[in-house]
Amino acid sequence: MLVQSHLHGAFLVSLCTDWIGTTGTLRRLEVSVRRYAVPDDVLVCTGTVTGKERAADGTGLLHLELTETRESDQVRCAIATATVALPL
């Protein structure tokens, strides 16, 4: 049995929304599932800020690179890019 592909994306969404809290907004997310995972795999989600800018609406935009990795063998199961908005 394999972990459903959309679950990888859901984990990366949770990483973003947990990090930005209730004052932030997830504006964009592009996910690419690269490898499978099976039940009981430990998956580790990490992210890096790759850029920042001020949006026309006065919020601060942060651009992120996200990775979901299988802990046992360090294989990347999913990669993503995202943009989040935070109040300035």
C-alpha positions as CSV (number, residue, x, y, z in Angstrom):
1,M,0.0,0.0,0.0
2,L,1.3,3.5,-0.9
3,V,0.6,6.9,0.6
4,Q,-1.7,8.8,-1.7
5,S,0.1,11.5,-3.7
6,H,-2.1,14.4,-2.6
7,L,-1.2,13.6,1.0
8,H,2.4,14.7,0.3
9,G,1.1,18.1,-0.8
10,A,-1.1,18.3,2.3
11,F,1.9,17.8,4.5
12,L,3.7,20.7,2.7
13,V,0.6,22.9,3.0
14,S,0.6,22.2,6.8
15,L,4.2,23.1,7.0
16,C,3.5,26.5,5.5
17,T,0.3,27.3,7.4
18,D,1.6,26.2,10.7
19,W,4.7,28.4,10.2
20,I,2.8,31.6,9.1
21,G,0.0,31.2,11.7
22,T,-3.3,32.9,11.6
23,T,-2.1,36.2,10.4
24,G,-0.5,34.8,7.2
25,T,-1.9,33.6,3.9
26,L,-0.7,30.9,1.6
27,R,-0.8,32.6,-1.8
28,R,0.8,30.0,-4.1
29,L,1.9,26.4,-3.9
30,E,3.4,24.2,-6.6
31,V,4.1,20.6,-5.6
32,S,5.9,17.8,-7.5
33,V,5.7,14.3,-6.0
34,R,8.9,12.5,-6.9
35,R,9.0,9.2,-4.9
36,Y,6.6,7.0,-3.1
37,A,6.0,6.6,0.6
38,V,4.4,3.7,2.5
39,P,2.5,3.7,5.8
40,D,4.9,3.9,8.8
41,D,7.5,5.9,6.8
42,V,8.6,8.9,8.8
43,L,8.4,11.9,6.5
44,V,10.2,15.1,7.4
45,C,9.1,18.4,5.9
46,T,11.5,21.4,5.7
47,G,11.5,24.8,4.1
48,T,13.9,27.6,3.2
49,V,13.1,31.2,2.4
50,T,14.5,32.0,-1.0
51,G,13.2,35.6,-1.5
52,K,11.1,38.4,-0.1
53,E,9.2,41.4,-1.5
54,R,6.5,43.8,-0.7
55,A,3.1,43.2,-2.4
56,A,0.9,45.9,-3.9
57,D,-1.5,45.4,-1.1
58,G,1.1,46.2,1.5
59,T,1.8,42.7,2.8
60,G,5.2,41.1,2.8
61,L,5.6,38.2,0.4
62,L,8.1,35.3,1.2
63,H,9.1,32.8,-1.4
64,L,9.9,29.3,-0.2
65,E,11.4,26.1,-1.3
66,L,9.9,23.1,0.5
67,T,11.0,19.5,0.7
68,E,9.4,16.3,2.1
69,T,12.0,13.6,2.7
70,R,11.8,10.0,3.8
71,E,13.8,9.9,7.1
72,S,15.0,6.3,6.7
73,D,17.0,6.9,3.5
74,Q,16.9,10.7,2.9
75,V,15.0,10.2,-0.4
76,R,13.0,13.3,-1.4
77,C,9.4,12.3,-1.8
78,A,8.1,15.7,-2.8
79,I,9.5,19.1,-3.6
80,A,7.5,22.4,-3.8
81,T,7.7,26.1,-4.1
82,A,5.4,28.4,-2.3
83,T,4.6,32.1,-1.7
84,V,3.2,33.2,1.6
85,A,1.9,36.7,2.6
86,L,2.5,38.2,6.1
87,P,1.4,41.5,7.5
88,L,4.3,44.0,7.7
